[in-house]
């Protein structure tokens, strides 16, 4: 009898222990993150109605209001300025003025259609053109000249999968810097077929100019020797002896508003609720652009509506069952223009900076194979909190069990992906930070990034993974420590 009672007690204890482990591993409101909600929301957010949500346009304002309404409907309280969901900030835009001129002899080259100038900087040039062969960049008569050469992929060590848009930049890096260092006052590249393939898309970004936060380096520009592109039809002009290139490039400089949208679910613990687990994504994308083809709207379904709708689903879960710490949801503005919203918030947080326990950022979580993903900030030099990484990896094992790519997190990776999303300003500010992503694909930053191409089941599983990680952060007694000596490679 006694033995039987002992056995019974032991078995009960074992099953309780199992139940407790299971409770620790499954956050209570996991089932609130539903694929059907995610599907509905992503088709709304990445539909043509919002015209690609470009930073500094009414379309970005429109999506910000839409998100604020979603946050209100979910039950989050406003976490922005003056009791609203919004934190507005000013963005400086510099753009090449339409009054700028480029000519050789009597021939004028209209900007963007006949001449492409990828850099936004003022310049005045009136100097003779020297046409050289690509292999002849070491000659001694370069100083004071405008050097012209035909672009070629030879000697560039190109990857097979290189998108056409990247080619012009690679050619310029390979040749222009050296020529300018030798005293060239400008460089003209004659476009080859590869450059022509990327011309329209490059022009559609270059004509928009550059953006910066007000007062940042980059918000005011100084003279720079132009590096410009002409079509093959310009070859006779650059080859004719004793012709001058005349370029007068002037810059328009103006302020635009952008906005972060912020909602908070308060925690349950009287002390820990003053600390915040941050869920982060960006609400903007690349808008409507002047490119050939049937579709000019960059809907950014993967980039980054996928994460915006995941954040909404995670917010529903935290609202249903709050954690001990509070959860702060931030949909950043102007990420595509240089991480401007997150850089602004990291300097001007609407709650004390020291109360931000960790940032779980997502960018592009709805593409590529269903069982793969990546967690950037997991390995040095990008890892700034081993304790946070351990939570993220454990959450993956307890939940979706994605096969995690680690190549993109390496300092040597050519894409530098770690440096291209909104966790970065927080990591630089000394806040533990992770970046969840399903990585790049050929439709990245094209009108083909459409909701119909998205794997909403995958978004659901990554949202659940982010939620599981956030739940650990919200419930643990101790917040994750920063690793000592965190130092990024750039
Ligand atoms: Zn993005």
Boltz pocket constraint, residues with backbone or C-beta under 6 A from the ligand:
constraints:
  - pocket:
      binder: B
      contacts: [[A, 282], [A, 303], [A, 304], [A, 335], [A, 363], [A, 364], [A, 420], [A, 421]]
      max_distance: 6.0
